[in-house]
Amino acid sequence: MSDEDITRDSNGAELNDGDSVTLIKDLKVKGSSETIKRGTLVKNIRLTAKLDEIECNTKQVKGLVLRTEFLKKA
C-alpha cells in the first residue's frame, strides 16, 4: 500500500476500518431534513474505494457516506 492509498482525515491522521471520528462541521443530509451537528461522534467507520469518503451509521441516518474533509479522528 503506497502513501497515496491511505485514507486521511482533515488533520492528516490515517483512518482505518472500525475507527471513530468526530464531525468538524454541521452537515445537512441530502434527501432528508436531518442535520448532523458538529462534534457528533461516529463510531465504527468503513473505508470505501474512494479515498476521500467513508461509510458509517449515525443515530439519525443509516448507510451514510461522509467526506473525510469534514472529519477528525477521535
Contacts in CASP RR format, 6 or more apart in sequence:
PFRMAT RR
TARGET T0000
AUTHOR 0000-0000-0000
METHOD contacts of the structure
MODEL  1
MSDEDITRDSNGAELNDGDSVTLIKDLKVKGSSETIKRGTLVKNIRLTAK
LDEIECNTKQVKGLVLRTEFLKKA
4 51 0 8 1.000
5 51 0 8 1.000
6 14 0 8 1.000
6 51 0 8 1.000
7 14 0 8 1.000
7 15 0 8 1.000
7 16 0 8 1.000
7 47 0 8 1.000
7 51 0 8 1.000
7 52 0 8 1.000
7 54 0 8 1.000
7 68 0 8 1.000
8 14 0 8 1.000
8 15 0 8 1.000
8 51 0 8 1.000
8 68 0 8 1.000
9 15 0 8 1.000
9 21 0 8 1.000
9 68 0 8 1.000
9 71 0 8 1.000
9 72 0 8 1.000
9 73 0 8 1.000
10 24 0 8 1.000
10 68 0 8 1.000
10 69 0 8 1.000
10 70 0 8 1.000
10 71 0 8 1.000
10 72 0 8 1.000
11 72 0 8 1.000
11 73 0 8 1.000
13 72 0 8 1.000
13 73 0 8 1.000
15 21 0 8 1.000
15 45 0 8 1.000
15 47 0 8 1.000
15 54 0 8 1.000
15 68 0 8 1.000
15 71 0 8 1.000
15 73 0 8 1.000
16 47 0 8 1.000
17 45 0 8 1.000
17 46 0 8 1.000
17 47 0 8 1.000
18 43 0 8 1.000
18 44 0 8 1.000
18 45 0 8 1.000
18 46 0 8 1.000
19 45 0 8 1.000
19 73 0 8 1.000
19 74 0 8 1.000
20 41 0 8 1.000
20 42 0 8 1.000
20 43 0 8 1.000
20 44 0 8 1.000
20 45 0 8 1.000
20 73 0 8 1.000
20 74 0 8 1.000
21 41 0 8 1.000
21 42 0 8 1.000
21 45 0 8 1.000
21 54 0 8 1.000
21 56 0 8 1.000
21 66 0 8 1.000
21 71 0 8 1.000
21 72 0 8 1.000
21 73 0 8 1.000
21 74 0 8 1.000
22 39 0 8 1.000
22 40 0 8 1.000
22 41 0 8 1.000
22 42 0 8 1.000
22 71 0 8 1.000
22 72 0 8 1.000
22 73 0 8 1.000
22 74 0 8 1.000
23 36 0 8 1.000
23 37 0 8 1.000
23 38 0 8 1.000
23 39 0 8 1.000
23 40 0 8 1.000
23 42 0 8 1.000
23 66 0 8 1.000
23 70 0 8 1.000
23 71 0 8 1.000
24 38 0 8 1.000
24 39 0 8 1.000
24 70 0 8 1.000
24 71 0 8 1.000
24 72 0 8 1.000
25 38 0 8 1.000
25 70 0 8 1.000
26 35 0 8 1.000
26 36 0 8 1.000
26 37 0 8 1.000
26 38 0 8 1.000
27 35 0 8 1.000
27 36 0 8 1.000
27 66 0 8 1.000
27 70 0 8 1.000
28 34 0 8 1.000
28 35 0 8 1.000
29 35 0 8 1.000
29 36 0 8 1.000
29 60 0 8 1.000
29 61 0 8 1.000
29 64 0 8 1.000
32 61 0 8 1.000
34 60 0 8 1.000
34 61 0 8 1.000
36 58 0 8 1.000
36 60 0 8 1.000
36 61 0 8 1.000
36 64 0 8 1.000
40 58 0 8 1.000
41 74 0 8 1.000
42 56 0 8 1.000
42 57 0 8 1.000
42 58 0 8 1.000
42 66 0 8 1.000
42 71 0 8 1.000
43 56 0 8 1.000
44 56 0 8 1.000
44 57 0 8 1.000
45 54 0 8 1.000
45 55 0 8 1.000
45 56 0 8 1.000
46 54 0 8 1.000
46 55 0 8 1.000
46 56 0 8 1.000
47 54 0 8 1.000
47 55 0 8 1.000
48 54 0 8 1.000
48 55 0 8 1.000
48 65 0 8 1.000
51 68 0 8 1.000
52 67 0 8 1.000
52 68 0 8 1.000
52 69 0 8 1.000
53 65 0 8 1.000
53 66 0 8 1.000
53 67 0 8 1.000
53 68 0 8 1.000
54 65 0 8 1.000
54 66 0 8 1.000
54 68 0 8 1.000
54 71 0 8 1.000
55 63 0 8 1.000
55 64 0 8 1.000
55 65 0 8 1.000
55 66 0 8 1.000
56 63 0 8 1.000
56 64 0 8 1.000
56 66 0 8 1.000
57 63 0 8 1.000
57 64 0 8 1.000
58 64 0 8 1.000
END
